[in-house]
Amino acid sequence: GMQITGAYAQTELGHGSNVRGLQTTAHYDVEKHEFVLNTPTLDSMKWWPSSMATATHAVVYAQLIIKGKEYGVHVFMVQLRDENLEPL
């Protein structure tokens, strides 16, 4: 099986570790039944993510939005690379 290595992706360039101020979004697409994560501004870019350069997965903190309603910060497990460590 695939060996999983992780990265922690909370801190943003413009918000440091202020979790309430995070701007990364996770919109739930009700038709496709999936989350679409986005860093809409330069300030929302994940900054100092541990092990992101070599990790297969990341735990990403983002503002959850469903049908235009905000539900606060939630955590999402995101696959970054395949079993050969190639970016997806």
GUROVO-412333 format. One record per residue (C-alpha): x, y, z; residue number from 1. Coordinates in nm, 3 decimals, decimal comma. Last residue first. Layout:
N
<xx=X&yy=Y&zz=Z&num=NUM>;
...
***
This chain:
88
<xx=-0,139&yy=1,525&zz=-0,867&num=88>;
<xx=0,227&yy=1,582&zz=-0,782&num=87>;
<xx=0,449&yy=1,272&zz=-0,829&num=86>;
<xx=0,553&yy=1,098&zz=-0,508&num=85>;
<xx=0,534&yy=0,755&zz=-0,679&num=84>;
<xx=0,229&yy=0,663&zz=-0,465&num=83>;
<xx=0,054&yy=0,980&zz=-0,584&num=82>;
<xx=0,106&yy=1,332&zz=-0,456&num=81>;
<xx=-0,094&yy=1,613&zz=-0,292&num=80>;
<xx=-0,387&yy=1,430&zz=-0,129&num=79>;
<xx=-0,594&yy=1,669&zz=0,081&num=78>;
<xx=-0,727&yy=1,596&zz=0,431&num=77>;
<xx=-0,959&yy=1,883&zz=0,523&num=76>;
<xx=-0,996&yy=2,069&zz=0,853&num=75>;
<xx=-1,284&yy=2,307&zz=0,921&num=74>;
<xx=-1,295&yy=2,681&zz=0,992&num=73>;
<xx=-1,632&yy=2,850&zz=1,011&num=72>;
<xx=-1,971&yy=2,747&zz=0,869&num=71>;
<xx=-2,020&yy=3,018&zz=0,606&num=70>;
<xx=-2,340&yy=3,012&zz=0,400&num=69>;
<xx=-2,317&yy=3,059&zz=0,022&num=68>;
<xx=-2,466&yy=2,718&zz=-0,061&num=67>;
<xx=-2,210&yy=2,554&zz=0,168&num=66>;
<xx=-1,895&yy=2,742&zz=0,271&num=65>;
<xx=-1,628&yy=2,592&zz=0,498&num=64>;
<xx=-1,342&yy=2,829&zz=0,586&num=63>;
<xx=-1,018&yy=2,635&zz=0,546&num=62>;
<xx=-0,750&yy=2,448&zz=0,741&num=61>;
<xx=-0,557&yy=2,197&zz=0,531&num=60>;
<xx=-0,418&yy=1,867&zz=0,661&num=59>;
<xx=-0,182&yy=1,772&zz=0,383&num=58>;
<xx=-0,109&yy=1,450&zz=0,196&num=57>;
<xx=0,181&yy=1,289&zz=0,005&num=56>;
<xx=0,435&yy=1,512&zz=0,175&num=55>;
<xx=0,769&yy=1,608&zz=0,017&num=54>;
<xx=0,753&yy=1,984&zz=-0,042&num=53>;
<xx=0,467&yy=2,026&zz=0,208&num=52>;
<xx=0,687&yy=1,903&zz=0,498&num=51>;
<xx=0,554&yy=2,166&zz=0,739&num=50>;
<xx=0,353&yy=2,439&zz=0,571&num=49>;
<xx=0,542&yy=2,763&zz=0,639&num=48>;
<xx=0,286&yy=2,978&zz=0,458&num=47>;
<xx=-0,043&yy=2,875&zz=0,299&num=46>;
<xx=-0,150&yy=3,147&zz=0,056&num=45>;
<xx=-0,443&yy=3,346&zz=0,198&num=44>;
<xx=-0,256&yy=3,677&zz=0,182&num=43>;
<xx=-0,199&yy=3,629&zz=-0,193&num=42>;
<xx=-0,575&yy=3,605&zz=-0,235&num=41>;
<xx=-0,838&yy=3,344&zz=-0,328&num=40>;
<xx=-0,667&yy=3,040&zz=-0,171&num=39>;
<xx=-0,913&yy=2,776&zz=-0,289&num=38>;
<xx=-1,047&yy=2,438&zz=-0,184&num=37>;
<xx=-1,332&yy=2,277&zz=-0,378&num=36>;
<xx=-1,514&yy=2,019&zz=-0,166&num=35>;
<xx=-1,701&yy=1,734&zz=-0,330&num=34>;
<xx=-2,053&yy=1,596&zz=-0,374&num=33>;
<xx=-2,053&yy=1,680&zz=-0,748&num=32>;
<xx=-2,392&yy=1,853&zz=-0,743&num=31>;
<xx=-2,361&yy=1,991&zz=-0,389&num=30>;
<xx=-2,021&yy=2,149&zz=-0,455&num=29>;
<xx=-1,898&yy=2,231&zz=-0,102&num=28>;
<xx=-1,682&yy=2,542&zz=-0,103&num=27>;
<xx=-1,364&yy=2,512&zz=0,102&num=26>;
<xx=-1,207&yy=2,854&zz=0,143&num=25>;
<xx=-0,861&yy=2,977&zz=0,243&num=24>;
<xx=-0,914&yy=3,315&zz=0,407&num=23>;
<xx=-0,803&yy=3,238&zz=0,761&num=22>;
<xx=-0,884&yy=3,515&zz=1,009&num=21>;
<xx=-1,044&yy=3,290&zz=1,272&num=20>;
<xx=-0,731&yy=3,072&zz=1,274&num=19>;
<xx=-0,491&yy=3,358&zz=1,349&num=18>;
<xx=-0,170&yy=3,153&zz=1,311&num=17>;
<xx=-0,010&yy=3,392&zz=1,064&num=16>;
<xx=-0,284&yy=3,587&zz=0,889&num=15>;
<xx=-0,134&yy=3,741&zz=0,575&num=14>;
<xx=0,095&yy=3,457&zz=0,467&num=13>;
<xx=-0,139&yy=3,186&zz=0,593&num=12>;
<xx=-0,073&yy=2,930&zz=0,866&num=11>;
<xx=-0,290&yy=2,617&zz=0,863&num=10>;
<xx=-0,124&yy=2,361&zz=0,638&num=9>;
<xx=0,020&yy=2,069&zz=0,838&num=8>;
<xx=0,198&yy=1,818&zz=0,615&num=7>;
<xx=0,166&yy=1,442&zz=0,603&num=6>;
<xx=0,340&yy=1,130&zz=0,486&num=5>;
<xx=0,133&yy=0,838&zz=0,362&num=4>;
<xx=0,293&yy=0,510&zz=0,255&num=3>;
<xx=0,088&yy=0,362&zz=-0,029&num=2>;
<xx=0,000&yy=0,000&zz=0,000&num=1>;
***
